[in-house]
Amino acid sequence: MKYSRTQIPDIIVCEPRVFGDHRGYFMEAFKQASLNDFLGHSISFCQDNEASSKKGVLRGLHYQIGEYAQTKLVRVVHGNVLDIAVDIRKGSPTFGQHIAVELSAENKKQLLIPKGFAHGYITLSDTAIFSYKIDAPYSFEHERGIAYNDAKLAIDWQLPSNEFILSDKDTQNPHFDQATLFDYDLNYYE
């Protein structure tokens, strides 16, 4: 597995080595020991989730607070999505900035997103299957969101807004300035 830091250094792109031939391919999709070695500490994932979406489905921007804050390792096993992570750690050098990475079944890239970031994605292909690991379970009381279309964040979702398909919940998330945020801490992976 190859790990590389993004323009927001706490967000990491994970690229597996893919061995292909006339039969198909093989890859290690996740290896706890190599990830821990790269980070210098351990992450313990407790759950795998999977979502299927059709083109234009926009999910986000989501996160959890307190003891239920989540580190996520996200990937696409079918189709392609534009994945977004927004730094919501007050005092961080990259506070309010976001990264956008296209994840697809073809490129097999994964994104490691620590606690302290809001996360969302939009499906760019006709359908996509999005799979992710989390290190804390879902908690309704600790769930939060930020408006996907907040002008301050200026996220280019790569599709026209009239093609977006949103849940009722995601149309009612507060703007960045009204959202519950994190305080900057260098140990958001722990």
Secondary structure, 3 states (H helix, E strand, C coil): CEEEECCCCCCEEEECCEEEECCEEEECCCCHHHHHHHHCCCCCCCEEEEEEEECCEEEEEEEECHHHCCCEEEEEEECEEEEEEEECEECCCCCCCEEEEEEECCCCCEEEECCCEEEEEEECCCEEEEEEEECCCCCHHHEEECCCCCCCCCCCCCCCHHHCECCCHHHCCCCHHHCCCEECCCCCCC
